[in-house]
Amino acid sequence: MEFEKEKRDLDKLYSEHKNEEEVFMKHVWDEYENKKKNLEKFVEAKFKKLSGIYGNCEVKYDEYFQNFKIKINKYDVFEKINPQEIEKFKLKYSVKEINLF
């Protein structure tokens, strides 16, 4: 999956239809939700690979800010990871924040 292209497509689909008077037409909404879920799963897999986390990890895409938010279990803390690697990851994959729950 080419992340940048997929994310651009997702953001474009959202911006093209967000101002319509009616809610997204069903087929457009289904396509949008499918693309969004695929990107969330992709970012989750990349984060788990980087961090070594095997437990729960929740990735959500924020349409308004066009970025991702990641929540991880507080017992799966990734202290071993170099902070620069986390920052590179956040920039590369448009991740705004990583929170513990």
C-alpha positions as a Python dict, from the first residue, in 0.01 Angstrom:
ca = {
    (1, 'M'): (0, 0, 0),
    (2, 'E'): (134, 341, -92),
    (3, 'F'): (37, 536, 218),
    (4, 'E'): (67, 889, 80),
    (5, 'K'): (-150, 816, -225),
    (6, 'E'): (-416, 634, -22),
    (7, 'K'): (-433, 916, 235),
    (8, 'R'): (-459, 1181, -40),
    (9, 'D'): (-743, 983, -201),
    (10, 'L'): (-923, 958, 133),
    (11, 'D'): (-887, 1329, 208),
    (12, 'K'): (-994, 1420, -146),
    (13, 'L'): (-1303, 1199, -125),
    (14, 'Y'): (-1400, 1362, 205),
    (15, 'S'): (-1341, 1718, 88),
    (16, 'E'): (-1529, 1667, -239),
    (17, 'H'): (-1845, 1556, -61),
    (18, 'K'): (-1839, 1716, 285),
    (19, 'N'): (-2019, 2031, 171),
    (20, 'E'): (-2304, 1860, -5),
    (21, 'E'): (-2647, 1941, 132),
    (22, 'E'): (-2729, 1575, 173),
    (23, 'V'): (-2519, 1336, 372),
    (24, 'F'): (-2271, 1137, 164),
    (25, 'M'): (-2450, 921, -88),
    (26, 'K'): (-2442, 565, 38),
    (27, 'H'): (-2195, 432, -219),
    (28, 'V'): (-1958, 725, -159),
    (29, 'W'): (-1985, 683, 217),
    (30, 'D'): (-1916, 307, 191),
    (31, 'E'): (-1609, 373, -24),
    (32, 'Y'): (-1488, 639, 218),
    (33, 'E'): (-1536, 419, 526),
    (34, 'N'): (-1358, 128, 356),
    (35, 'K'): (-1057, 344, 263),
    (36, 'K'): (-1049, 492, 615),
    (37, 'K'): (-1054, 148, 783),
    (38, 'N'): (-779, 21, 553),
    (39, 'L'): (-558, 319, 637),
    (40, 'E'): (-625, 279, 1009),
    (41, 'K'): (-526, -88, 991),
    (42, 'F'): (-216, -2, 788),
    (43, 'V'): (-98, 263, 1039),
    (44, 'E'): (-175, 25, 1328),
    (45, 'A'): (35, -252, 1171),
    (46, 'K'): (325, -14, 1105),
    (47, 'F'): (310, 121, 1461),
    (48, 'K'): (299, -227, 1614),
    (49, 'K'): (599, -328, 1404),
    (50, 'L'): (795, -19, 1511),
    (51, 'S'): (701, -40, 1879),
    (52, 'G'): (697, -415, 1929),
    (53, 'I'): (349, -391, 2084),
    (54, 'Y'): (148, -712, 2056),
    (55, 'G'): (-152, -603, 2262),
    (56, 'N'): (-439, -372, 2188),
    (57, 'C'): (-373, -63, 1984),
    (58, 'E'): (-650, 166, 1862),
    (59, 'V'): (-597, 386, 1558),
    (60, 'K'): (-860, 643, 1460),
    (61, 'Y'): (-856, 884, 1168),
    (62, 'D'): (-973, 1241, 1231),
    (63, 'E'): (-1134, 1375, 913),
    (64, 'Y'): (-1136, 1735, 1029),
    (65, 'F'): (-763, 1752, 1107),
    (66, 'Q'): (-673, 1484, 851),
    (67, 'N'): (-448, 1293, 1087),
    (68, 'F'): (-442, 980, 1300),
    (69, 'K'): (-462, 933, 1675),
    (70, 'I'): (-325, 619, 1839),
    (71, 'K'): (-423, 481, 2177),
    (72, 'I'): (-225, 198, 2336),
    (73, 'N'): (-271, 2, 2654),
    (74, 'K'): (-67, 150, 2940),
    (75, 'Y'): (78, -196, 3004),
    (76, 'D'): (223, -205, 2653),
    (77, 'V'): (441, 102, 2703),
    (78, 'F'): (706, 139, 2437),
    (79, 'E'): (991, 279, 2650),
    (80, 'K'): (1253, 86, 2455),
    (81, 'I'): (1183, 280, 2138),
    (82, 'N'): (1403, 571, 2044),
    (83, 'P'): (1195, 894, 2073),
    (84, 'Q'): (1333, 1012, 1739),
    (85, 'E'): (1189, 700, 1576),
    (86, 'I'): (847, 781, 1721),
    (87, 'E'): (870, 1139, 1591),
    (88, 'K'): (972, 1017, 1243),
    (89, 'F'): (678, 776, 1247),
    (90, 'K'): (437, 1052, 1351),
    (91, 'L'): (555, 1275, 1067),
    (92, 'K'): (559, 1003, 803),
    (93, 'Y'): (211, 868, 883),
    (94, 'S'): (35, 1193, 988),
    (95, 'V'): (-8, 1085, 1351),
    (96, 'K'): (-105, 1373, 1575),
    (97, 'E'): (-86, 1198, 1910),
    (98, 'I'): (-13, 871, 2084),
    (99, 'N'): (-197, 824, 2414),
    (100, 'L'): (-203, 557, 2683),
    (101, 'F'): (-531, 418, 2813),
}
